[in-house]
Amino acid sequence: MVYERCGTKGLLLRNGEIVRELNRSYYMADVFEYPVALWYGPGDRLLLAHCPDRYDRLEIDDAKTGERLTRCEDRLSPEVFHSRLQASPDGRMLLSAGWVWYPWDVVHVFDVATALDDPTHLDELTPLGTADETVHESSACWQSGQRLLIGGGLGTPAPRRTARPQLGPRGIAVHDVDAARLVADLRLRLPAGRMMPVGDEHVLCLHHHPRLVSLETGALVHAWPEIPTGREVGSVVRGLEIYPIALDPERGRVAVARDDTITVLDASPWCE
């Protein structure tokens, strides 16, 4: 699958051959990242999530046949700009890390089986309970099929106001999806930006440059300042220099393109 990051077009490919063209609304398309995800869902079915008709309406298709699996006349329009879609490693949950007007970054999670049974589930925007409405839920990634890492936005880290885990500016919160609560948090010097888990105990943060962080202590394990990865914090990227980035969490690798070169970074040896 290939798509223009801040464009309206994409292509679904099979063995290098075009299966079909993908589209999204022109509305604000140049502002935020294309919302699309491809994964194996319930029953080992290859699914495609995207927003083909409206910026605020998630749809799930059968990727092989193109059949719209969430077609429904009773859909709502929650006015959320869905972006950075990502399925959980076990395929049962779908993440959207997008934004609403201000712009204000937001993260939502949907149960795939529920959505296929009742498409209106994709219009239900349940807060994740970060415990601080003044902090943006600017980025997110799956640590496992049960746990989600949520990155806080820009701002000055403030003293902790409660003993309970909470998301802070320039921090990371660990959200247990099944328990519907935060179970841990970290405070960082820089925002996390785009993230990728590396093993069970580390996360690679890609704001400004790659930084490997311990999820247990929040300590910086290693940094690669010689590899620029852009100043993105959330999915709104207008006005920022964009670096094409490919993530491989299974192997702990990330590829970053710049000019006519591609740099592949393997962070896994630093976790040993």
Protein Blocks (a to p, Z undefined) as FASTA:
>chain_A
ZZdfklcbdcddeehiafbdcdddfehklmpccdddddddehhiacddddfkbmklccdd
dfknopafkbcfkbccehpacehiacdfkopaccdddddehiacddddddfklmmmmmml
mmpccdehlopakbccfbccdfblmbccddddeddddddfbfbdcddehiacdddfklop
afbdcddfbdfbjaddehjkbccdfehiacdddfklopafbdcfklcgbjafblclghia
cddddddfknopacddehjbccdddfklmmZZ
